[in-house]
Amino acid sequence: MERLLNERQAAELLGISARHLHTLRKRGEVPYIRLGGRVLYAPEALQRWIERRLQAAEAAPSESAAQ
């Protein structure tokens, strides 16, 4: 099992600000766990989340094709 990441580490891994990651978490858009009052992120869960988002983007019709 990989080490769990705190919010700053997870944001760095995703290439976004910690504030934006916090917003995504509050919206229920990104996977996380609470452990002893701390919010932590599993790198493998974040990777799967990214892959699902990429697949959804690839499946969506492109905006340029609609014009």
C-alpha positions as CSV (number, residue, x, y, z in Angstrom):
1,M,0.0,0.0,0.0
2,E,1.3,3.4,-0.9
3,R,1.7,6.2,1.7
4,L,-1.4,8.4,2.1
5,L,-0.9,12.1,1.1
6,N,-2.0,15.2,3.0
7,E,-3.9,17.9,1.1
8,R,-0.7,19.8,0.1
9,Q,1.0,16.7,-1.2
10,A,-2.1,15.5,-3.1
11,A,-2.5,19.0,-4.7
12,E,1.1,18.9,-5.8
13,L,0.6,15.5,-7.3
14,L,-2.4,16.7,-9.2
15,G,-0.8,20.0,-10.3
16,I,-3.4,22.1,-8.7
17,S,-3.6,24.4,-5.6
18,A,-4.5,23.0,-2.2
19,R,-7.4,25.5,-2.2
20,H,-8.8,24.0,-5.4
21,L,-8.4,20.5,-4.1
22,H,-10.2,21.5,-1.0
23,T,-13.1,22.8,-3.2
24,L,-13.2,19.6,-5.2
25,R,-13.3,17.6,-1.9
26,K,-16.1,19.7,-0.5
27,R,-18.1,19.1,-3.8
28,G,-17.5,15.4,-3.4
29,E,-15.6,15.2,-6.7
30,V,-12.3,13.8,-5.5
31,P,-11.7,10.6,-3.5
32,Y,-10.4,11.1,0.1
33,I,-10.5,9.5,3.5
34,R,-10.7,10.8,7.0
35,L,-8.4,9.2,9.5
36,G,-8.2,10.5,13.1
37,G,-9.7,13.9,12.0
38,R,-7.2,14.3,9.2
39,V,-8.1,14.4,5.5
40,L,-5.9,12.1,3.5
41,Y,-5.7,11.0,-0.2
42,A,-4.6,7.7,-1.6
43,P,-2.3,8.2,-4.6
44,E,-3.8,5.1,-6.4
45,A,-7.3,6.4,-5.9
46,L,-6.3,9.8,-7.3
47,Q,-4.8,8.1,-10.3
48,R,-8.0,6.2,-11.0
49,W,-10.0,9.5,-10.6
50,I,-7.8,11.1,-13.2
51,E,-8.1,8.2,-15.6
52,R,-12.0,8.3,-15.3
53,R,-12.0,12.0,-16.0
54,L,-9.8,11.5,-19.0
55,Q,-12.0,8.8,-20.4
56,A,-15.1,10.9,-19.9
57,A,-13.4,13.8,-21.7
58,E,-12.4,11.6,-24.6
59,A,-16.0,10.2,-24.9
60,A,-17.6,13.6,-24.9
61,P,-18.2,15.2,-28.3
62,S,-15.6,17.9,-29.0
63,E,-16.8,21.5,-29.1
64,S,-15.1,22.1,-32.4
65,A,-17.0,19.2,-34.0
66,A,-20.3,20.7,-32.9
67,Q,-19.6,24.0,-34.7
